[in-house]
């Protein structure tokens, strides 16, 4: 058992108002109290998830020189080696390798922003593009249902959030954490909050930890058939602080490598995030532009930006 709630969202698939109200209330309660929750009945086919993990393992087994052929671009697409990521407030580099992709475009000149760009697909892995684009799309379809239900729980039209996801700045990330005996410090990822709207994680081994309001750290171990969802900074700002973007980290204590697949689900680049206010409520946050906020966090977290 976990202190993180598990929420069955299967009733959202029919798009009924009753489902949005019921499940939206459960999602909202978890977002306000913990900022993290498991979802079951999510509708993402197990074969799509299996294929993403297979691609992750195949990619990270490539020789370093092959992975570096698709090293991260200025638009945050491609391979990040160990040492390239250091979360704000921590001196030690994260003990992980990552491969980052996003909305699949062939020419970024059609987009007036820097967070959408061509992905960097390794020539040695012809299936990678198809598999990861299918995964990216499936997670978004699930996430849009979550966001529609959450909007209803906040007294908004169910399209309040998703109308801003026409060309989302979302990123997917395959992550490899080396076995504990090979790590140079404790943290696969040091304590941090996520930058954007919501994050959707598939994991198959232990290591994720989340900080509660009390300051105590709790393990968030895998539960078969579920995905882990957490609130990011932009959604905290959008809800005027009602939803909690909470610190979390990864410490791989296992003798084997840890793999995970996460999609950071974020709106269109030029979306202005203004706090949703109840009657008589004052804003706790200034309005920010999605691209500006996320780019600023990138600049403070990734070595290649310097």
C-alpha positions as CSV (number, residue, x, y, z in Angstrom):
1,X,0.0,0.0,0.0
2,X,1.1,3.6,-0.7
3,X,0.1,6.9,0.8
4,X,-0.4,8.0,-2.9
5,X,-4.0,7.3,-4.0
6,X,-4.9,5.1,-6.9
7,X,-7.7,6.5,-9.0
8,X,-9.6,4.5,-11.6
9,X,-10.2,6.8,-14.6
10,X,-11.9,4.3,-16.8
11,X,-15.2,6.0,-16.7
12,X,-13.7,9.1,-18.4
13,X,-13.4,7.3,-21.7
14,X,-17.1,7.8,-22.5
15,X,-16.8,11.6,-22.0
16,X,-19.9,11.9,-19.8
17,X,-20.5,14.9,-17.6
18,X,-21.1,12.6,-14.6
19,X,-17.7,10.9,-15.1
20,X,-16.0,14.3,-15.3
21,X,-17.6,15.5,-12.1
22,X,-16.9,12.3,-10.1
23,X,-13.4,11.5,-11.3
24,X,-12.5,15.2,-11.5
25,X,-13.3,15.5,-7.8
26,X,-11.0,12.6,-7.0
27,X,-8.2,13.9,-9.1
28,X,-8.5,17.4,-7.6
29,X,-8.4,16.1,-4.1
30,X,-5.2,14.2,-4.8
31,X,-3.7,17.1,-6.6
32,X,-4.4,19.4,-3.6
33,X,-3.3,17.0,-0.9
34,X,-0.4,15.1,-2.4
35,X,0.4,16.4,-5.8
36,X,0.9,12.7,-6.9
37,X,-1.4,9.9,-7.7
38,X,-1.6,6.6,-9.6
39,X,-4.1,6.1,-12.4
40,X,-5.6,2.8,-13.4
41,X,-8.0,2.2,-16.2
42,X,-6.0,4.7,-18.2
43,X,-6.6,3.2,-21.6
44,X,-2.9,3.2,-22.7
45,X,-2.5,-0.2,-24.3
46,X,0.1,-2.4,-22.5
47,X,1.8,-3.2,-25.8
48,X,2.5,0.4,-26.4
49,X,4.1,0.7,-23.0
50,X,6.0,-2.5,-23.4
51,X,7.4,-1.3,-26.8
52,X,8.5,2.0,-25.2
53,X,10.5,0.2,-22.6
54,X,12.0,-2.1,-25.2
55,X,13.2,0.9,-27.2
56,X,14.6,2.5,-24.0
57,X,16.7,-0.6,-23.2
58,X,17.9,-0.9,-26.8
59,X,18.9,2.7,-27.0
60,X,20.8,2.9,-23.8
61,X,22.7,-0.3,-24.7
62,X,24.2,1.5,-27.7
63,X,27.8,2.5,-27.4
64,X,28.3,6.0,-26.1
65,X,29.7,7.3,-29.4
66,X,26.5,6.1,-31.2
67,X,24.2,7.8,-28.6
68,X,26.3,11.0,-28.9
69,X,25.5,11.1,-32.6
70,X,22.0,12.3,-31.5
71,X,23.2,14.5,-28.6
72,X,20.8,17.0,-27.3
73,X,20.0,20.0,-29.5
74,X,19.5,23.6,-28.4
75,X,15.7,22.9,-28.6
76,X,16.0,20.1,-26.0
77,X,15.8,17.1,-28.3
78,X,18.1,14.1,-28.2
79,X,20.6,12.4,-25.8
80,X,21.8,13.7,-22.5
81,X,24.7,11.8,-20.9
82,X,25.4,11.5,-17.2
83,X,26.6,14.9,-15.9
84,X,24.4,17.0,-18.2
85,X,21.6,17.5,-15.7
86,X,21.8,19.2,-12.3
87,X,18.7,20.2,-10.5
88,X,18.4,23.7,-9.0
89,X,19.8,23.8,-5.4
90,X,22.1,20.7,-5.8
91,X,25.8,20.6,-6.8
92,X,26.0,17.0,-7.8
93,X,25.0,16.0,-11.3
94,X,22.1,13.5,-11.7
95,X,23.1,9.9,-12.2
96,X,21.1,9.3,-15.3
97,X,21.1,9.2,-19.1
98,X,18.1,10.6,-21.0
99,X,16.7,10.6,-24.5
100,X,14.2,13.4,-25.1
101,X,11.7,13.7,-27.9
102,X,8.5,15.7,-28.6
103,X,5.9,16.6,-31.1
104,X,7.2,15.1,-34.3
105,X,7.9,17.8,-36.9
106,X,10.3,17.8,-39.8
107,X,10.7,21.6,-40.0
108,X,10.6,23.8,-36.9
109,X,10.5,27.0,-38.9
110,X,6.8,26.8,-39.1
111,X,6.6,27.3,-35.3
112,X,7.3,30.7,-33.8
113,X,8.9,29.3,-30.7
114,X,11.9,27.3,-29.5
115,X,10.3,24.4,-27.7
116,X,9.2,22.6,-30.8
117,X,11.9,21.3,-33.1
118,X,12.8,18.2,-35.2
119,X,13.4,15.1,-33.1
120,X,16.8,13.4,-33.3
121,X,16.2,9.8,-34.3
122,X,19.2,7.4,-34.2
123,X,19.8,5.7,-37.6
124,X,20.6,2.4,-35.9
125,X,17.0,2.1,-34.5
126,X,14.5,2.5,-37.3
127,X,11.5,1.5,-35.1
128,X,12.2,4.2,-32.5
129,X,10.3,7.0,-34.2
130,X,7.1,4.9,-34.7
131,X,7.1,3.5,-31.2
132,X,7.8,6.7,-29.4
133,X,5.4,8.8,-31.4
134,X,2.6,6.2,-30.7
135,X,3.5,6.3,-27.0
136,X,3.5,10.2,-27.0
137,X,0.1,10.3,-28.7
138,X,-1.4,7.7,-26.3
139,X,-0.3,9.5,-23.2
140,X,-1.7,12.8,-24.6
141,X,-5.1,11.2,-25.2
142,X,-5.1,10.0,-21.6
143,X,-3.8,13.3,-20.3
144,X,-6.5,15.3,-22.1
145,X,-9.2,13.3,-20.3
146,X,-7.5,14.0,-17.0
147,X,-7.3,17.7,-17.8
148,X,-11.0,17.9,-18.9
149,X,-12.1,16.3,-15.6
150,X,-9.8,18.5,-13.6
151,X,-11.2,21.6,-15.3
152,X,-14.7,20.6,-14.4
153,X,-13.6,20.1,-10.7
154,X,-12.4,23.7,-10.8
155,X,-15.7,25.0,-12.0
156,X,-14.5,25.6,-15.5
157,X,-15.7,24.4,-18.9
158,X,-14.2,20.9,-19.6
159,X,-12.2,22.4,-22.5
160,X,-10.6,25.1,-20.3
161,X,-7.1,23.5,-20.4
162,X,-7.2,21.3,-23.5
163,X,-8.0,24.2,-25.8
164,X,-4.4,25.3,-25.2
165,X,-2.9,22.0,-26.5
166,X,-3.0,22.4,-30.3
167,X,0.7,22.2,-30.7
168,X,1.8,21.2,-27.2
169,X,5.4,21.8,-26.0
170,X,5.3,18.5,-24.3
171,X,8.4,16.4,-24.1
172,X,8.9,12.6,-23.7
173,X,11.9,11.2,-21.9
174,X,13.4,7.8,-21.8
175,X,15.6,7.5,-18.7
176,X,18.3,5.1,-17.7
177,X,19.6,5.0,-14.1
178,X,22.8,2.9,-13.7
179,X,22.9,0.2,-11.0
180,X,23.6,1.6,-7.5
181,X,27.2,0.2,-7.5
182,X,28.0,2.3,-10.6
183,X,26.5,5.6,-9.5
184,X,28.9,8.4,-8.4
185,X,26.4,9.8,-5.8
186,X,23.0,8.9,-4.4
187,X,20.7,10.7,-6.7
188,X,19.5,9.4,-10.0
189,X,17.5,12.7,-10.0
190,X,18.0,15.0,-7.1
191,X,15.0,16.6,-5.4
192,X,13.1,19.0,-7.7
193,X,9.6,20.0,-8.9
194,X,8.6,19.4,-12.4
195,X,8.4,22.5,-14.7
196,X,5.2,22.2,-16.6
197,X,1.6,21.1,-16.3
198,X,1.4,17.4,-15.6
199,X,3.9,14.6,-15.8
200,X,2.9,11.0,-16.7
201,X,5.3,8.3,-15.6
202,X,5.6,4.6,-16.5
203,X,8.0,2.8,-14.2
204,X,8.8,-0.9,-13.5
205,X,11.3,-0.8,-10.7
206,X,11.6,1.1,-7.4
207,X,13.4,4.3,-6.8
208,X,10.9,7.2,-7.0
209,X,10.4,9.1,-3.7
210,X,8.1,12.0,-3.0
211,X,8.2,14.6,-0.2
212,X,5.0,15.0,1.9
213,X,3.8,18.2,3.5
214,X,5.4,17.0,6.7
215,X,8.8,17.0,5.0
216,X,8.9,13.2,5.2
217,X,10.0,11.2,2.1
218,X,7.8,8.3,0.9
219,X,8.6,5.7,-1.7
220,X,6.3,5.5,-4.7
221,X,6.8,2.0,-5.9
222,X,5.3,0.5,-9.2
223,X,1.8,-0.8,-9.1
224,X,1.0,-3.1,-12.0
225,X,-1.3,-1.6,-14.6
226,X,-1.0,1.9,-13.4
227,X,0.8,5.1,-14.4
228,X,2.0,7.8,-12.0
229,X,0.8,11.3,-12.5
230,X,2.1,14.4,-10.8
231,X,1.4,18.2,-10.8
232,X,4.0,20.5,-12.3
233,X,4.8,24.1,-11.5
234,X,2.6,25.6,-14.3
235,X,-0.5,23.8,-13.1
236,X,0.2,25.0,-9.6
237,X,0.3,28.6,-10.9
238,X,-2.8,28.0,-13.1
239,X,-4.8,26.8,-10.1
240,X,-3.5,29.7,-7.9
241,X,-1.6,27.3,-5.6
242,X,-4.5,24.9,-5.0
243,X,-2.7,22.0,-6.8
244,X,0.7,21.1,-5.3
245,X,3.8,20.7,-7.4
246,X,5.9,18.8,-4.8
247,X,9.6,17.8,-4.6
248,X,10.5,14.3,-5.7
249,X,13.7,12.4,-6.5
250,X,14.9,9.1,-7.7
251,X,17.5,7.0,-5.8
252,X,18.2,3.7,-7.6
253,X,19.0,1.3,-4.7
254,X,18.8,-1.8,-7.0
255,X,21.7,-3.8,-8.3
256,X,20.1,-3.6,-11.7
257,X,19.6,-0.6,-14.0
258,X,16.4,1.3,-13.7
259,X,14.4,2.4,-16.8
260,X,11.5,4.7,-16.9
261,X,9.4,6.6,-19.5
262,X,7.9,10.0,-18.7
263,X,5.9,12.5,-20.7
264,X,5.8,16.1,-19.5
265,X,2.5,17.3,-20.8
266,X,2.6,21.0,-21.5
267,X,0.4,23.5,-23.5
268,X,1.1,25.5,-26.6
269,X,4.2,27.7,-26.4
270,X,2.5,31.1,-26.3
271,X,-0.1,30.1,-23.7
272,X,-0.4,32.6,-20.9
273,X,-0.8,30.9,-17.5
274,X,-3.1,33.1,-15.4
275,X,-4.3,31.9,-12.0
276,X,-7.9,30.7,-11.8
277,X,-9.5,32.8,-9.1
278,X,-12.5,32.1,-6.9
279,X,-14.7,34.9,-6.0
280,X,-12.8,37.4,-3.8
281,X,-9.5,35.5,-4.2
282,X,-6.3,37.3,-4.9
283,X,-3.7,35.9,-7.3
284,X,-0.7,34.2,-5.7
285,X,1.3,34.2,-8.9
286,X,1.9,36.6,-11.8
287,X,0.9,35.5,-15.3
288,X,3.7,33.8,-17.2
289,X,4.1,32.5,-20.7
290,X,4.6,28.8,-21.0
291,X,7.7,28.9,-23.2
292,X,9.4,31.6,-21.1
293,X,8.9,29.7,-17.9
294,X,10.0,26.3,-19.1
295,X,13.0,27.8,-21.0
296,X,14.1,29.5,-17.8
297,X,14.0,26.2,-15.9
298,X,15.9,24.5,-18.7
299,X,18.6,27.2,-18.4
300,X,19.0,26.5,-14.7
301,X,19.0,22.7,-14.9
302,X,21.0,21.5,-18.0
303,X,24.7,21.9,-18.7
304,X,24.3,22.1,-22.5
305,X,22.4,25.4,-22.1
306,X,25.7,27.0,-21.1
